[in-house]
Amino acid sequence: MNCLALESHDPFFNQAVDEYLLRNSTEDFLILGINDRSVIIGKHQVAHREADTGFVHRNDIPVIRRISGGGTVFHDRGNLNFSFIRKSEPGRQIDFRKHTLPVLEFLRTIGVEEQFEGKNDLKIDGLKISGNAEHVTGTRVLHHGTLLFDASLADMRSSLNMNMSRYKTRAVESNPSPVVNLREYLGGGINDSAGLMTAMMNYFIDSGPDARLFTLNPGEIGEIDRLAESKYKTWEWNYAYGPEYMFSNDFFIAGEQHSCRLMVKEGIIRECIIEGSELMADAGKKLKGTPHMVADMKRIFHENNIPLDYKDIYNFF
């Protein structure tokens, strides 16, 4: 198995690494990496329903869709991400226990006793420290997961949308669980997620007779960069790809109560009804055909002489 420790903290690039190696190699891989702050949603989710749009917009936190299903996770420098890419047998391709067992065995070597619970979670004392997802293409399977070491739980809570009732959709819904950082269960020796990454890489190199360190060559890095730019950094993939949805909300603007109902398909507002002031109602009609994005909606309102600030625009998400 090839063992790759990513030097990049760029979540766009690191997401592209998984897909590139899955589709362009026949070998097995373990990939470890640490991302900058980002919200990573499942392939079949609605981005605005999963992320708190106001918080991530104010704090320049990207929302990135991955190619696997499942729920939403928060990444930052306190979070270690792991991916396994392996050949798989038809009919036995989705197997979360198979791919989390070696992670459990590694954690026990550093003094952490955790359990596999539910469909795809690793927990300690009933608290989640790892979420996992899988994607199959042909005879290849990608399994990737997270290990919370010392992540900002405050940023995590603020980044994820806890009020999904405004959205009606057939999209996959996340199942939030109480979480905890691994650091609380370690007596010392590993001080940060980088140390955890080193320890985990050494464990797999030492425990597998066919395990070997792997590095990306310049040509592969170039291809991965192009994939990150053409897919993982695009609105079309991160926001427009998800299932259609209905959004509704009641709010006050300039002391006057308003309500809005949006129907969004392929990321575009197909229907918009705003009730309240006549000026807002007229502007709402002009939102049809506009991407359901903060900057795009703000532009339409300004073009119609309604200078809403960002706090007001966030009522539409």
Secondary structure, 3 states (H helix, E strand, C coil): CEEEECCCCCHHHHHHHHHHHHHHCCCCEEEEECCCCEEEECCCCCHHHHECHHHHHHCCCCEEECCCCCCCEEECCCEEEEEEEEECCCCCCCCHHHHHHHHHHHHHHCCCCCEEECCCEEEECCEEEEEEEEEEECCEEEEEEEEECCCCHHHHHHHECCCCCCEEECCCCCCCCCECCHHHHCCCCCCCHHHHHHHHHHHHHHHCCCCEECCCCHHHHHHHHHHHHHHHCCHHHHHHCCCCEEEEEEEEECCEEEEEEEEEECCEEEEEEEECCHHHHHHHHCCCCCECCHHHHHHHHHHCCCCCCHHHHHHHC
